[in-house]
Amino acid sequence: MWRRSCRAAILAAIVLARSALAADFVVDSTGDEPDLVPGNGLCATASGACTLRAAIEEVNELDGDDRITFDLPGPPPWRIELATALPAIEAAVPTIGSGLVLEGPGPDLLVIDGKQQIAGPVLWAFNSRGPAGTVTIRGLTLTGGGPGFNGRGLDLGGRFLTAVVEDCAIVDNGSDESSRGGGVNVSSAVVRIERCEISGNTAVLGGGIEVGGTLDLYDSTLSDNLATTSGAAMRIPPVGEGQALNVLRAVNVTVSGNRSLSSGSGIECAVGALGCMVSLEHVTITDNEGMFGSALEVELGLVELLNSISAGNRSSAGTNPDCAAFELTGGGAVHSLGGNLIGFIDTAASGGDCGIVDGVDDDRVGTPASPLDALLDELADNGGPTLTHLPLAGSPAIDAGVANGCAATDQRGVARPQDGDGNGSAVCDRGAVELLPEPGVELPALAALAALLRIRRAAGD
């Protein structure tokens, strides 16, 4: 009896140890069939293929930090069209501690398409059970998330979820029937998004991203998103719609060409019980349009602004288009950390409590009678993984930022600071892009060195 019990215990331990091992599934089909036996450790449909749906069904049944990669047939680009919504990636199922890496070959090579008809996000991850491993999603495009509640492209939720999203495109998701976060919805989770394009998405609130949790956003572009109510590019909702305090940090980010049919044409901290905490560092906000409000709108909460640009935005109602804070009436405030450029602030108009003053802390602020032109080129491919606005010659963004807090690189990965104006002094630029010296133009120090070498050669040294 003892031997039998001992043998059973050993076998149980072996099974448990095997189930805790990390699984590595390779998706080899662009089909959408389900797994035949979820949890058996084999990603296999009835036909023997490993689909993305089958792989997710497997990892949701297994312990350990798992991995899903792709080896798809035929030439790229590849497209996986979903017949129904994929199952959620459940980071703490079956036991707390499980994580996942979902790694595609690149956003230009792999598209996951909901065809604007699935009843759910194109991709989603959730964890409300307990601390677990990180869910990492990289190297793919999510598109075609149809009408529905939240996060039509990507929905990341649960107070125990930690997620990293890298090298992605989240485009053309949602509709005017989508409630929040047409591209991405963050709900009570801690999320980092890096080197991603989030464009062409639509929702009632938060056309590009709804930040109802904590979001670090780096080296990314939000463009051509639409909110039928507010927060066209990003909306940070009132507390109670997310977690205790909704937090956004954005570094080297471009917010361009977004449109709101009401307020908050770019980034909006919405009014609520406690508001939001936002840090914008080397962010370029331009060419956004709303009926009311601003491309940077703070109804309640605090926004800290460093080496950033908000200029060239439009409000059809004539209110402050570039920066609006309602400190006196609502408790919204903008605090400058220096080196910012604001197209103009009308202190007499609604939202005129923006709090940034021309000539203080190396900030530049225009007036309604004399707005400042940031002199930025069109949104284009200027190198790097995402589209950006390059400063034109003579732009007040060039070599005009403050050194304290100057980012190590720009949105494209170009080292900061550069001597963009060619005066011999390298100074950090305002905004998401650091202008390189023009090719063929010798900077003073290099020119002096070249002259010295010529003299030495002539002397025969």
C-alpha positions in Angstrom: 0.0 0.0 0.0 2.8 2.4 1.0 4.7 1.6 -2.3 1.6 2.2 -4.3 0.9 5.5 -2.6 4.5 6.6 -3.1 4.5 5.6 -6.7 1.3 7.6 -7.2 2.8 10.6 -5.5 5.9 10.5 -7.7 3.8 10.2 -10.9 1.7 13.2 -9.8 4.8 15.2 -9.1 6.2 14.3 -12.6 2.9 15.4 -14.2 2.9 18.6 -12.3 6.5 19.4 -13.1 5.8 18.7 -16.8 2.7 21.0 -16.8 4.8 23.8 -15.2 7.4 23.6 -18.0 7.2 26.5 -20.6 5.5 25.4 -23.8 6.7 26.7 -27.2 4.0 26.6 -29.9 4.7 27.4 -33.5 1.7 28.6 -35.6 2.0 27.0 -39.0 -1.4 27.8 -40.5 -3.3 31.0 -41.4 -6.5 29.1 -40.7 -8.8 29.7 -37.7 -9.8 26.3 -36.5 -9.8 25.5 -32.7 -7.5 23.1 -30.9 -8.7 19.5 -30.9 -7.8 18.7 -27.2 -6.9 21.9 -25.2 -4.5 21.3 -22.4 -2.8 18.2 -23.8 0.4 20.1 -24.7 -0.1 19.8 -28.4 -1.2 22.6 -30.6 -3.2 20.7 -33.2 -6.6 21.1 -34.9 -8.6 18.3 -36.3 -6.5 18.6 -39.5 -3.2 18.5 -37.5 -2.4 22.2 -38.1 -1.4 24.7 -35.4 -3.5 27.8 -35.7 -3.3 31.0 -33.5 -6.6 30.1 -32.0 -5.4 26.6 -31.1 -2.2 27.9 -29.6 -4.0 30.4 -27.3 -6.4 27.6 -26.2 -3.4 25.5 -25.3 -1.5 28.1 -23.3 -4.6 29.0 -21.4 -4.7 25.4 -20.1 -1.0 25.1 -19.3 1.2 26.4 -16.5 4.6 28.1 -17.0 5.7 31.0 -19.2 4.7 30.0 -22.7 5.7 31.2 -26.1 3.8 31.4 -29.4 5.8 32.1 -32.7 4.9 31.8 -36.4 6.3 29.7 -39.3 3.6 30.2 -41.9 3.4 28.7 -45.4 3.8 30.7 -48.6 5.4 34.1 -49.1 4.6 37.1 -46.8 2.7 39.1 -45.9 0.4 36.6 -44.1 -3.1 37.3 -43.0 -5.1 35.4 -40.4 -8.8 36.2 -40.8 -10.9 35.4 -37.7 -14.3 33.8 -38.0 -15.1 34.6 -34.3 -13.4 36.4 -31.5 -10.2 34.7 -30.2 -10.3 33.5 -26.6 -8.7 35.9 -24.1 -5.1 35.3 -23.2 -5.7 34.5 -19.5 -2.4 35.3 -17.8 -3.1 33.5 -14.5 -4.9 30.4 -15.8 -4.8 27.7 -14.7 -2.5 28.8 -11.9 -1.1 32.2 -10.8 2.3 32.9 -12.2 1.8 32.1 -15.9 3.0 34.5 -18.6 3.2 34.5 -22.4 5.3 35.8 -25.3 3.3 36.1 -28.5 5.8 37.0 -31.2 5.0 37.7 -34.8 7.5 38.3 -37.6 6.7 42.0 -37.9 3.7 44.3 -38.4 4.4 44.5 -42.2 4.5 40.7 -42.4 1.6 39.4 -40.3 -1.9 40.8 -40.1 -4.6 39.5 -37.7 -8.0 40.6 -39.1 -11.3 40.6 -37.4 -13.0 41.7 -40.7 -15.1 44.3 -38.8 -17.5 41.5 -37.7 -16.2 39.6 -34.7 -18.0 40.0 -31.3 -14.9 41.0 -29.4 -11.5 42.5 -29.7 -9.0 41.2 -32.3 -6.7 40.3 -29.5 -7.2 40.5 -25.7 -5.5 39.6 -22.4 -7.0 39.5 -19.0 -6.0 38.8 -15.4 -7.9 39.6 -12.3 -6.9 36.5 -10.3 -3.5 37.3 -8.9 0.1 38.2 -9.7 1.3 36.5 -12.9 4.0 36.6 -15.6 4.1 39.4 -18.2 2.1 39.0 -21.4 4.3 40.3 -24.3 2.8 40.9 -27.7 5.1 42.0 -30.6 5.6 42.0 -34.3 2.1 42.0 -35.8 -0.8 44.1 -37.1 -4.2 44.0 -35.5 -7.0 45.3 -37.7 -10.7 44.9 -38.4 -12.0 44.9 -34.8 -15.7 45.6 -35.3 -18.5 47.4 -33.3 -18.6 46.6 -29.6 -17.8 47.7 -26.1 -14.1 48.3 -25.4 -10.7 47.9 -27.1 -11.7 46.7 -30.6 -8.1 46.2 -31.7 -6.4 45.2 -28.4 -8.1 45.0 -25.0 -5.8 44.7 -21.9 -7.6 44.3 -18.6 -7.5 43.2 -15.0 -5.7 44.7 -12.0 -3.1 41.9 -12.0 -2.3 42.1 -15.7 1.2 43.3 -16.8 1.6 43.6 -20.5 4.2 44.7 -23.0 3.3 45.5 -26.6 6.1 46.2 -29.1 6.7 46.7 -32.8 3.1 46.6 -33.7 0.4 48.3 -35.9 -3.1 48.7 -34.5 -5.1 50.1 -37.3 -8.6 50.6 -38.6 -10.5 49.1 -35.6 -13.8 50.1 -34.0 -16.7 52.2 -35.1 -19.0 54.9 -33.8 -20.7 52.1 -31.9 -17.5 51.2 -30.0 -17.6 52.5 -26.5 -14.0 53.1 -25.4 -10.6 52.6 -26.9 -11.2 51.9 -30.6 -7.5 50.9 -31.0 -6.4 49.9 -27.5 -8.3 49.7 -24.2 -6.2 49.6 -20.9 -8.5 48.7 -18.0 -6.8 48.5 -14.5 -3.7 46.9 -16.1 -0.1 48.0 -16.2 1.0 48.3 -19.8 4.0 49.4 -21.9 3.6 50.1 -25.6 6.7 50.8 -27.7 7.4 51.4 -31.4 3.8 51.1 -32.5 1.5 52.7 -35.0 -2.0 53.3 -33.7 -4.1 54.8 -36.5 -7.4 55.0 -38.2 -9.3 53.7 -35.1 -12.8 54.9 -34.0 -14.7 54.9 -30.7 -17.1 57.1 -28.8 -14.4 57.8 -26.2 -10.7 57.4 -26.8 -10.5 56.8 -30.5 -6.9 55.6 -30.4 -6.3 54.5 -26.8 -8.4 54.6 -23.6 -6.1 54.6 -20.6 -8.1 53.3 -17.6 -4.9 52.0 -15.8 -1.2 52.7 -16.1 0.4 53.1 -19.6 4.0 53.8 -20.6 4.0 54.8 -24.2 7.3 55.1 -26.1 8.5 55.8 -29.7 5.0 55.6 -31.2 2.6 57.5 -33.4 -1.2 58.0 -32.9 -2.7 59.4 -36.1 -6.0 59.7 -37.9 -8.1 58.3 -35.0 -11.7 59.5 -34.5 -13.7 60.0 -31.3 -17.3 60.8 -31.7 -17.4 62.4 -28.3 -13.9 63.0 -26.7 -10.3 61.9 -26.6 -9.5 61.3 -30.3 -6.0 60.0 -29.9 -5.9 59.2 -26.1 -8.4 59.6 -23.3 -7.6 59.2 -19.7 -11.0 58.6 -18.1 -12.2 59.5 -14.6 -11.2 57.3 -11.7 -13.9 54.7 -11.1 -13.7 53.8 -14.8 -10.2 52.3 -14.3 -8.1 52.0 -11.1 -7.3 54.3 -8.1 -5.4 56.7 -10.3 -5.1 56.5 -14.1 -1.5 57.2 -15.2 0.1 58.0 -18.6 3.7 58.5 -19.4 4.5 59.3 -23.1 8.1 59.7 -24.4 9.0 60.4 -28.0 5.4 60.2 -29.2 3.7 61.8 -32.2 0.0 62.7 -32.0 -1.2 63.9 -35.4 -4.3 64.2 -37.6 -6.8 62.9 -35.0 -10.3 64.3 -34.9 -13.0 64.6 -32.3 -16.6 65.5 -33.0 -16.7 67.2 -29.6 -13.8 67.7 -27.2 -10.2 66.5 -26.8 -8.9 66.2 -30.3 -5.6 64.8 -29.1 -5.0 63.8 -25.5 -7.7 64.4 -22.9 -7.8 64.0 -19.1 -11.5 63.6 -18.6 -13.4 65.1 -15.7 -14.0 62.8 -12.7 -13.5 62.2 -9.0 -9.7 62.3 -8.9 -8.6 62.8 -12.5 -5.3 61.6 -14.0 -1.6 61.9 -13.8 0.2 62.5 -17.1 3.8 63.0 -18.1 4.5 64.1 -21.7 8.2 64.2 -22.7 9.3 65.0 -26.2 5.8 64.7 -27.5 4.6 66.3 -30.8 0.9 67.2 -30.9 -0.1 68.8 -34.2 -2.7 68.9 -36.9 -5.5 67.6 -34.7 -9.1 69.0 -34.9 -12.1 69.1 -32.6 -15.3 71.0 -32.3 -14.7 72.1 -28.8 -11.7 71.8 -26.5 -8.1 71.2 -27.3 -5.5 68.8 -28.6 -4.1 68.8 -25.0 -7.1 69.1 -22.7 -7.0 68.7 -18.9 -10.4 68.8 -17.3 -9.2 67.3 -14.0 -5.8 66.1 -13.0 -2.2 67.1 -13.7 -0.2 67.1 -16.9 3.6 67.6 -16.8 5.1 68.8 -20.0 8.8 68.6 -21.0 10.4 69.5 -24.3 7.1 69.0 -26.1 5.1 70.7 -28.9 1.4 71.4 -29.2 0.8 73.7 -32.1 -1.1 73.8 -35.4 -4.2 72.2 -34.0 -7.7 73.4 -34.7 -11.0 74.0 -32.9 -14.0 74.8 -35.0 -15.7 76.5 -32.0 -12.8 78.9 -31.6 -11.7 77.7 -28.1 -8.1 77.0 -27.2 -6.9 74.4 -29.8 -3.4 73.7 -28.5 -3.7 73.6 -24.7 -6.7 73.9 -22.4 -6.8 73.4 -18.7 -9.7 74.1 -16.3 -7.8 74.7 -13.1 -10.2 77.3 -11.8 -13.4 75.6 -12.7 -12.5 71.9 -12.7 -9.1 71.3 -11.1 -7.1 70.5 -14.3 -3.6 71.8 -14.4 -0.6 71.8 -16.8 2.9 72.1 -15.2 5.9 72.9 -17.4 9.2 71.2 -16.8 10.7 73.5 -19.5 11.5 73.6 -23.2 7.9 73.5 -24.5 6.3 75.2 -27.5 2.5 76.0 -27.5 1.0 77.5 -30.7 -1.2 79.9 -28.7 -3.2 80.2 -25.5 -6.1 82.6 -25.2 -6.2 83.2 -21.5 -9.6 84.9 -21.8 -11.2 81.9 -23.5 -12.5 78.6 -22.1 -9.6 76.5 -20.9 -7.3 79.4 -20.7 -5.8 78.2 -17.4 -3.1 76.2 -19.2 -0.4 77.7 -17.0 2.5 77.8 -19.5 4.0 81.3 -19.9 6.0 82.6 -22.8 9.7 83.1 -21.8 9.5 81.2 -18.5 11.4 77.9 -18.2 12.5 78.2 -21.8 8.9 77.8 -23.0 7.5 79.6 -26.0 3.8 80.4 -26.2 2.0 82.3 -28.9 -1.1 84.5 -28.7 -4.3 84.5 -30.7 -3.0 87.6 -32.5 0.5 86.1 -33.1 0.4 82.3 -32.9 3.7 80.3 -33.2 4.3 78.1 -36.1 6.3 75.0 -35.2 7.4 74.7 -38.8 7.0 70.9 -39.0 7.0 68.9 -42.2 4.1 66.6 -43.1 3.7 63.3 -41.3 6.0 61.0 -43.2 8.6 58.2 -43.0 11.7 59.9 -41.7 13.4 56.7 -40.6 12.5 54.5 -37.7 9.5 52.2 -37.3 6.8 54.9 -37.2 5.8 58.1 -39.1 7.0 61.4 -37.7 7.0 65.2 -38.3 10.5 66.4 -39.2 11.3 70.0 -38.1 11.9 72.3 -41.2 14.8 74.7 -41.5 14.3 77.6 -39.0 11.8 75.6 -36.8 11.6 76.9 -33.2 11.8 73.3 -32.2 15.5 72.9 -33.3 18.1 73.1 -30.5 15.5 74.7 -28.2 14.8 72.0 -25.5 16.2 72.0 -22.0 19.0 69.6 -21.1 17.5 68.4 -17.8 15.4 65.5 -18.9 16.6 65.4 -22.5 15.8 61.8 -23.8 18.8 59.7 -24.9 17.2 59.1 -28.4 14.3 60.5 -30.4 11.3 58.6 -31.7 13.3 57.1 -34.6 16.2 56.0 -32.4 18.5 58.9 -33.4 20.8 59.9 -30.6 20.1 63.2 -28.7 21.3 65.9 -28.6 22.4 66.9 -32.2 23.6 70.2 -33.5 20.5 70.6 -35.7 21.1 74.3 -36.5 24.9 73.8 -37.2 26.1 76.5 -34.8 28.6 74.2 -33.1 26.5 73.5 -30.0 24.5 70.3 -29.7 21.2 71.0 -27.9 18.2 68.8 -27.5 15.2 69.6 -29.8 11.6 70.1 -28.7 9.2 67.4 -29.8 9.5 63.7 -30.9 12.2 64.2 -33.6 15.8 65.3 -33.2 17.0 67.0 -36.4 20.3 65.8 -37.7 22.8 68.2 -39.3 22.3 68.4 -43.1 24.5 66.0 -45.0 27.6 67.7 -46.4 27.5 70.6 -44.1 30.6 70.7 -41.9 30.0 71.8 -38.3 32.4 74.4 -37.0 34.4 72.0 -34.9 34.8 69.5 -37.7 35.6 72.3 -40.1 38.4 73.5 -37.8 39.8 70.0 -37.5 39.7 69.5 -41.3 41.5 72.8 -41.8 44.2 71.8 -39.2 44.8 68.5 -41.0 45.1 70.3 -44.4 47.7 72.6 -42.9 49.7 69.7 -41.5 49.6 67.8 -44.8 50.8 70.9 -46.6 53.7 71.2 -44.1 54.6 67.6 -44.7 53.8 66.4 -41.1 
